[in-house]
Amino acid sequence: MQLITGKTKLLGIIGEPIEHSFSPVMHNAALAHLHKDYVYLPFPVKLTALSQAIKGFAAIDLVGFNVTIPHKQNIIPYLDVVSPEASMIGAVNTVWRSQQGWQGTNTDVYGFIFPLQQLERNWQHITPVVLGNGGAARAVVGGLLSLGCEKIYIIGRDINKLEKFKNSWQTAVKTALLVRHWENLEEIIANTELLINTTPVGMYPQIDASPISANLIKKLQPGAIAYDLIYTPNPTKFLQAAQRQGAVVIDGLEMLVQQGAKSLEIWLNQPAPLEIMRKSLKDHLGL
């Protein structure tokens, strides 16, 4: 076990709740493999305490941290520099100290598109269907646009929140977004080649839940891609049903690994041990 001393440098992740995060598992495995005197800690931070937390991190000389629900959008006003990618998406998941102060970017986009880039598809001719319009959907939209998708369906249950989501983007992105109420999903799903769940429905401990019914999933065309950002359970009920339908299924584990590796490379300024990070998560999950 690593010896923590007064010289050990600090990294971490903030969120509320934070108990579910597997980021400490893979980051501490990577740091040990690289023989770095760092430790990566989970910090439970309430929305009302975000300002105090950022000040505290500066006071204890925290090197950098990841950001998860519910802070990815709310943290932006507290940063001194925000990357163009994160500004466009309106969400930050990686923060570090620099001479300019706190800097933030978004590595979720890279993590999300990595598994898709391993597939040979003409993304310009695909109109993805995104389930959910929360914070996770923002990185997904950014990633789909970077792949070349020209139109993207955003499906939600609250039409006001859907319109707010659409209007929060720059004009060029706004024109690409087709917002639809959940009740319209049946007529849309049969024509898509890429269905993405960005909602938390089906996440542990609610392992018997699925964002859409088995009957709806049966409308997916064989060979379509079903992508669930959830990585526990593995696979989710949603992906199990999609696989039975003949879909290509992708879970959120590789996205987690890839975005985490990008964050670590920013903090350490050296390549991250991807295989070590991936293996640590699979071992932890019993996969």
C-alpha positions in Angstrom: 0.0 0.0 0.0 1.2 3.5 -0.9 2.6 5.5 2.0 0.9 8.9 2.2 3.2 11.7 3.5 3.3 15.5 3.7 5.0 15.4 0.2 2.2 13.4 -1.5 0.4 15.5 -4.1 -3.4 15.5 -4.2 -5.8 14.8 -7.0 -9.5 14.1 -6.8 -13.1 14.2 -7.9 -16.0 16.3 -6.7 -19.7 15.4 -6.9 -22.8 14.8 -4.8 -23.3 11.9 -4.4 -19.7 10.6 -4.9 -19.8 7.2 -3.4 -20.6 5.5 -6.7 -17.5 6.9 -8.5 -15.0 4.4 -9.7 -12.5 7.1 -10.8 -10.4 6.6 -7.6 -9.9 2.9 -8.5 -8.4 3.5 -11.9 -6.5 6.7 -11.1 -4.8 5.3 -8.0 -3.9 2.1 -10.0 -2.4 4.3 -12.7 -0.5 6.5 -10.2 0.9 3.4 -8.4 2.0 1.9 -11.7 3.8 5.1 -12.7 5.4 5.3 -9.2 4.0 8.7 -8.6 3.7 10.2 -5.1 0.1 11.2 -5.7 -3.2 10.1 -4.3 -6.6 10.5 -5.9 -9.5 11.2 -3.5 -13.3 11.4 -3.8 -14.6 14.7 -2.3 -18.4 15.0 -1.5 -19.2 18.6 -2.4 -22.8 20.0 -2.2 -23.9 22.6 -4.7 -24.1 25.1 -2.0 -20.5 24.5 -1.0 -18.9 24.6 -4.4 -17.4 28.1 -3.9 -15.8 27.1 -0.5 -14.5 23.9 -2.0 -12.7 25.6 -4.8 -11.1 28.1 -2.4 -10.1 25.2 -0.1 -8.5 23.3 -3.0 -6.3 26.3 -3.8 -5.4 26.6 -0.1 -4.2 23.0 0.1 -2.5 23.1 -3.3 -4.6 20.5 -5.0 -3.0 19.7 -8.3 -6.3 19.0 -10.2 -9.6 17.3 -10.0 -12.5 15.7 -12.0 -16.0 17.0 -11.8 -19.1 14.9 -11.9 -22.9 15.4 -11.2 -24.1 18.0 -10.3 -21.2 20.4 -10.8 -20.1 20.1 -14.5 -22.0 23.3 -15.5 -22.0 25.1 -12.2 -18.2 25.1 -11.8 -17.5 27.2 -14.9 -17.9 30.6 -13.2 -15.3 29.6 -10.6 -12.6 28.9 -13.3 -10.1 31.4 -14.6 -9.6 29.7 -18.0 -12.1 27.4 -19.8 -11.1 25.5 -23.0 -13.0 26.2 -26.2 -14.4 22.6 -26.2 -15.8 23.0 -22.7 -17.1 26.5 -23.5 -19.0 25.2 -26.5 -20.5 22.3 -24.5 -21.1 24.4 -21.4 -19.7 21.7 -19.1 -16.3 20.9 -17.5 -15.1 17.6 -16.1 -11.4 18.2 -15.6 -9.8 21.1 -13.7 -6.1 21.9 -12.9 -4.0 24.6 -11.4 -1.8 26.7 -13.7 -0.1 30.1 -13.7 -3.4 31.6 -14.9 -5.3 30.0 -12.0 -7.9 27.2 -12.3 -8.2 25.9 -15.8 -11.0 23.6 -17.0 -11.7 21.4 -20.0 -14.0 18.5 -21.0 -12.5 15.1 -21.7 -15.9 13.4 -21.7 -16.2 14.2 -25.4 -13.1 12.3 -26.2 -14.1 9.5 -24.0 -17.5 9.2 -25.5 -16.5 9.2 -29.2 -13.5 6.8 -28.7 -15.5 3.5 -28.9 -17.5 4.9 -31.8 -14.4 5.8 -33.8 -13.4 2.1 -33.7 -16.5 1.4 -35.8 -16.7 2.0 -39.6 -19.7 4.2 -40.0 -20.6 7.2 -42.2 -21.5 9.5 -39.4 -22.7 12.2 -41.7 -25.5 9.9 -42.8 -26.6 8.9 -39.3 -29.1 10.8 -37.2 -28.5 9.7 -33.6 -31.2 9.5 -30.9 -30.1 10.7 -27.5 -32.2 9.8 -24.5 -32.1 12.5 -21.9 -31.3 16.2 -21.9 -29.2 16.6 -18.7 -25.5 17.4 -18.2 -24.3 14.1 -19.6 -26.1 14.8 -22.9 -24.0 17.9 -23.5 -20.8 16.0 -24.0 -22.6 13.5 -26.1 -23.9 16.2 -28.4 -20.4 17.7 -28.7 -19.0 14.3 -29.5 -21.6 13.5 -32.2 -21.1 16.9 -33.9 -17.3 16.3 -33.9 -17.9 12.9 -35.6 -19.8 14.7 -38.3 -23.5 14.0 -37.4 -25.5 16.7 -39.0 -28.8 16.2 -37.1 -29.3 14.8 -33.6 -32.6 13.9 -31.9 -32.8 14.8 -28.2 -35.6 13.0 -26.4 -36.9 14.1 -23.0 -40.1 14.1 -20.9 -40.3 17.8 -20.2 -40.8 20.0 -23.3 -39.8 23.1 -21.5 -36.5 21.6 -20.3 -35.9 20.3 -23.9 -36.3 23.8 -25.3 -34.1 25.2 -22.6 -31.5 22.6 -23.5 -31.7 23.5 -27.2 -31.5 27.2 -26.6 -28.5 26.9 -24.3 -26.3 26.1 -27.4 -24.7 28.4 -29.9 -26.8 29.0 -33.1 -24.8 26.6 -35.2 -25.4 23.7 -32.8 -29.1 24.7 -32.2 -30.0 24.1 -35.8 -28.6 20.5 -35.5 -30.8 19.6 -32.5 -34.2 18.1 -33.0 -35.9 18.1 -29.7 -38.8 15.6 -29.2 -41.0 14.5 -26.3 -40.6 10.9 -25.1 -44.0 10.0 -26.6 -42.6 10.5 -30.1 -39.8 8.0 -29.6 -41.6 5.1 -31.1 -41.8 6.7 -34.6 -38.1 7.8 -34.4 -36.3 4.8 -33.0 -36.9 2.5 -36.0 -35.0 4.7 -38.4 -31.9 5.4 -36.3 -28.5 3.6 -36.4 -27.4 5.0 -33.1 -29.4 5.1 -29.8 -27.7 6.6 -26.8 -28.9 6.5 -23.1 -27.5 9.5 -21.2 -30.1 9.1 -18.3 -29.2 7.4 -15.0 -32.1 4.9 -15.5 -30.8 1.4 -15.1 -27.8 2.4 -13.0 -26.9 0.4 -9.9 -28.8 -0.3 -7.6 -31.8 0.0 -10.0 -30.5 -2.8 -12.2 -34.0 -4.0 -13.3 -34.9 -0.6 -14.8 -34.4 0.5 -18.4 -34.9 3.9 -20.0 -37.1 2.4 -22.7 -39.3 -0.7 -22.8 -38.3 -4.0 -24.4 -41.0 -3.6 -27.0 -39.6 -0.2 -28.1 -36.1 -1.7 -28.3 -37.5 -4.4 -30.6 -38.0 -1.6 -33.1 -34.2 -1.0 -33.4 -32.9 -2.2 -36.7 -30.3 -5.1 -36.5 -26.8 -3.7 -36.7 -27.8 -0.4 -35.1 -25.6 0.8 -32.2 -27.0 0.9 -28.7 -24.7 3.0 -26.4 -25.3 3.3 -22.6 -23.2 5.7 -20.6 -23.8 3.6 -17.5 -21.1 1.1 -16.7 -22.6 -0.6 -13.6 -24.3 -3.0 -14.0 -22.4 -4.3 -16.9 -24.3 -4.8 -19.2 -27.5 -2.8 -18.3 -30.9 -4.2 -18.9 -31.2 -1.7 -21.8 -28.1 -3.1 -23.5 -29.1 -6.7 -22.8 -32.4 -6.1 -24.7 -30.6 -4.3 -27.5 -28.1 -7.1 -27.9 -31.0 -9.6 -28.2 -32.3 -7.4 -31.0 -29.0 -7.8 -32.9 -27.6 -4.3 -32.0 -23.9 -3.5 -31.6 -23.7 -2.6 -27.9 -21.3 -0.2 -26.1 -21.3 0.4 -22.3 -19.9 3.4 -20.5 -16.7 1.6 -19.2 -14.4 2.6 -22.1 -15.7 6.1 -22.0 -14.8 6.3 -18.3 -11.3 4.9 -19.0 -10.6 7.2 -22.0 -11.8 10.4 -20.3 -9.9 9.5 -17.2 -6.7 8.8 -19.0 -7.0 12.2 -20.8 -7.4 13.9 -17.4 -4.4 12.2 -16.0 -2.3 13.2 -18.9 -3.2 16.8 -18.3 -2.3 16.6 -14.6 0.9 14.6 -15.0 2.0 15.8 -18.5 2.8 12.3 -19.6 1.0 9.4 -21.2 -1.5 7.5 -19.0 -1.3 3.7 -18.6 -4.6 2.8 -20.3 -4.4 -0.9 -19.9 -3.7 -0.6 -16.2 -6.7 1.7 -15.8 -9.0 -0.5 -17.8 -7.8 -3.7 -15.9 -8.3 -2.1 -12.5 -11.9 -1.2 -13.3 -12.7 -4.6 -14.8 -11.1 -6.3 -11.7 -13.1 -4.1 -9.4 -16.4 -4.9 -11.3 -15.6 -8.6 -11.5 -15.6 -8.5 -15.3 
